[in-house]
Amino acid sequence: MAPASLPALSHLSNPLATPEQLSESGSHLDGIPADLENSIRYAGAKLTQAAGKLLRLPQEIVAQAVVVLTRFWVGTEGGSMKEYDTKDVSAASIYMMAKLSPLPQSPRNVLNVYAYLLSSSSRVTGTSNTQDEPDPDSYYVSEGEYFTQRARLFRIEAHILRVLGFQTHIALPYTLAINYLQALDVMALSQSSSLAKRTFAHLTSALLSPQLLYLTHQPAALATAAIYLAARELEVKLPSEEWWQVFDVDREDLGFLVVGMRSIEGFAVEEAERWGKRKVPMTVDEVDSELERRKLLDGED
């Protein structure tokens, strides 16, 4: 997704996707249905989150990697899921954002983590029972495989940068949310810790939204909506005035984001029911197999 031009890009704002970029994608042009595209994008974001935890990266870096992954698939100039393996784009995204941070990761660390997560022994994304002993052979990366995968990692990283127009700036709403809670004078309340945690939880789950909330709204709006929703859920009293306007957020955007954040849990349940024990396609070959399976179910030649 080549970013829309911003006259003076602040460190607190992001380039947002245009309506044209949101309405069409390279994957859709290659014949991937919208529901399958949403499922793969959602699974790819979850895979990135899991990799970040195993790499012991802070949430800030992981969130930036998820945003990069999401940006890559948006617009006709973006990548296509029939051309690039989602697992490889995920690995390249987290490798790139970690490299730009104080906590860079070696290619070997990243590739070993993804080998485990995508193996049958993985208790995060695989089919392993929690009582089963992990099989090291299922996620062993030989030297030959490592050099091949490393070359692919570097190649996809370079392509991501070209698609993004070398725009790697990503402002996040987490720090803003804390500042806003302090400005609303709720940090002295007994529920302040629970409110902050619930706010952060909504901001993190919003990374998985099929509405692509991080690509359509600025961090200030995301932080405001997360606070509003968390306060409603915990029954924390906020100022009776339209306090969100102080943070330059109008009622329409607030309502859209609150509805979007509340709908993520339902979307996750639907995805779990839709796929069951089947694996969401993470490679081009798996995407082709899923499309063929759907054709057979539809009775097409």
N, C-alpha and C positions, 0 to 999 in steps of 0.2 A: 504494500500500500504506500505509494508515494504520498507524503504528507501534503495536506492543503497548506498554501502559503499563509504565514502569519507575519504581519508587519514587524512586530517586536515580540518575539516569543519570550515570555517570562519563564523563570525557573519554576513557577508555580502553575504553569499551564502547559497543555499538550496540543500538538497538531491533531485535529479531529478528522474522522472520515467524512467524506462528502456523501450526499444522498445517492449520487451515481455509483460511488464505490460500495455503498451498503446494498444497493439494489442488484448488483451483478458481481460475479466472481469468476476467476479462471476455472475453478472446479465446476461451477454450474454450466459454463460454456462447454466443458468436456463431458457433460451428461450426467453429473452427479446430482441426485435429487436433494432438495433443501434439507429434508429430515436426516438424510445420511450425512450431509455436510455438517449439520449441527451436532450430530452424534460424534463424529470424528473430531471436530473442534473441541467438544466438551471432554472427550477421552484424552485428547492430546494435552489439554490444560491440566487435567488431573495427573497425567503422567509427569508433567513438568513439576507440579507441586511435590509429588512423591520423590522425584529425583533431587529436588532442592533439599528435602528433609534428610535424605541419605547422605548428601554432600555436606550437610550441616551448614547450609547457607542461610543467612537471615531472610526473613519474609520479604524485605524490601527488594532484594536481588531476584528472588523467585517470582514476585509479582511483576517485576519489570520483564522477566523472561516470558511470562504468560502473555503480557501485552504485546511483546514483539512477535510471539507465535501467532497471536490473533491478527495482528496487523498484516502479517505475511500473506494470509489467505484472502484478504479483502480486496475487492476491485478486480477489474479485468487484467490489470497489470500485475496483480499478485500471483502467488504460486498456485498451482493446481494439485489437488490430491491424487490426480491420475498421473502426475509427473514426478512428485516428490513424496517420499515416505514421511508420514507425519512424525514417526519416532525420530527420524534423523533431523527434521526441522526443530523438534522439541529439544534434542540434544545440542544442536548448534545454537539455539536461542539462549539456553542456560549457560553454555560455555562462553558465548560472546558477552553476556551481561556480567557474568562473574569476572571475566577478563578486564572489564572496564571498572571494576570495583576494587576495594582493598583486599578482597579475598578471591584472587584468581584460582581456577582449578586447572590441573593438567589435563590434556586430552585423555590420558590413560584413566584417570579417576572418573571422568565423565562417562567414557565408553564402558568401563567396568560396571558402573552403577546402572546404566541402561541395559547392559547385558543381563544383569540380575533381574531388573524390573520386568523385562520382557520374557524371562524364562519361565518354565513350568514350576520352578521352585519358589517363585516370588509369592510372598504372602500379601502383597499389595495389589498387583495387577494380574498375577497368574492364577492357576487353578489349584495350587497347593493347599492341602488341608493344614490347619494350624498345628496339628499333631504330627504331621509328616516331617521327616528329617530332610533338609534341603539337599539336593543332589548337586555338588559343585561342578560336575561335568556339564550340567545344563546351562551354566552361565560362564564357563571358562572361555576366555578370549586368547587364542594362540597369537604368537608374534606376527604370523602372516596376516591373520584376520585383523589384528590391531592396526597394522600399517595401512591396510586397505580401508578400514573404517575411519582412521585418522585423516586420510586424504579426502574421504567423502565429507567428513565433518568440516574441514577447512573449506572445501568447495561450496558447501551449502551455506556456511557462514558468509562467504563472499557474496553469494547470490541474495541472501537476506539483506545484506547491506545495500545492494543495488536496488532491490525492490523498495526498501525504505528510503531511498535517496540519501543514504548515509546519515539519516536523522535518527540517532539513538537516544535522544533526550526523552526521558519518561518521568514526569512528575507524578507522585503518588499522594493519596489523600490521608494517609495515616497520621502524619505529623500535624496536618491541618485539623484533623478531627480532635486531637488533644488540645490544640490551641482554641478551637471553638468551644469545647467543653469547659475550658477555663474561663473563656469570655462569658459563657452563659451562667457562670457561678454555680456549677453543680458539682465541682470536684470536692467540696467540703461535705457533701451529703454522704450518708452511710452507704448508699447504693452506688457511689461513684465508681468503685472498682468494677462492679458488675456491669455498669453502664458502659464503661470504656471497653471492657472485654466484648460485650455484645456488639458494640459499634464496630470494633475491629473484625469481628466474625462476619458481619454483614459486608464489610469492605472486601474481605478475602473471598467470600462466596460470590460476590459480584463479578469476580474475575472469570467465573464459569458461566456467566449469563449468556443465553442464546441471543439476547438483545444487544450484546456487545457494548455494555454500559460504559466501559473504560475507553471505548473508541468514539462514543457519541456525546459524552459529557466531561466537563472539566473536573479536576480533583475537588474544588470547592463545593460543587454541587453534589458529588458523591459523598463527601464527608458530611454535609448537611443532611442528606437523605438518610444516611446510616444512623446519625444521631437521633433524628426524628423517629425512625422506626424502632430503634432500641429503646428510646424513652417510652414510646407507646406500649411496647411489649412488657417493660418492667414497671410500668405505671409511675414513672418519674415525672414530676411536674416541671414543665419548662415555662418560660415566660408566656403570658397569654397573648401578647402582641405577635404580629407576624415576624418573628425574630429571624427567620431565614433570609429576609430581605437585606438584613445587615451584612450578610455574607454574599450578597449579589446573586441570590437564587430566587427565581420567581416561583409562584405557586404551581404553575403548570409543569415545570421541570421537576419540582419536588414530588408532585403526585406521580409523574411517570416513573421516576426512579424508585420511589417507595413500592409501587406496584411491581416493578421489575425485580427488586430485591426480594420481595415476598414470594414471588413466583418461582424462584430458583429451586427451592426445596421440592416443589411439585414437579418441576422439570427433571430433577435428579431421580425422583421416584419413577417417573415415566420411563426414563432411560434404563433404569435397572429392570423394570418389567419388560421393556421392549427387547432387550438383549439377553436377559436371563443369564445362563451360563455360557452363551456364545460370546466370542471375543469381538470387540469393536475393531474394525480394520485399521491397522497402523502402518501398512505398507501398500504400495501401488498394486502388488499382486493380490493382496487381501481385498482391496477395494474392487478390483476386477472380478474376483470370485463372488463378492457380495452382490454386485450388479448382475452377474450371471444367474445367481440364485434367485434374485427377484424376478428376472425375466422368466425363469422356469415356473415360478409360482404364479405368475400372471398368465402363463400359458402361451407366451410368445415364442417364436422360432429363434 
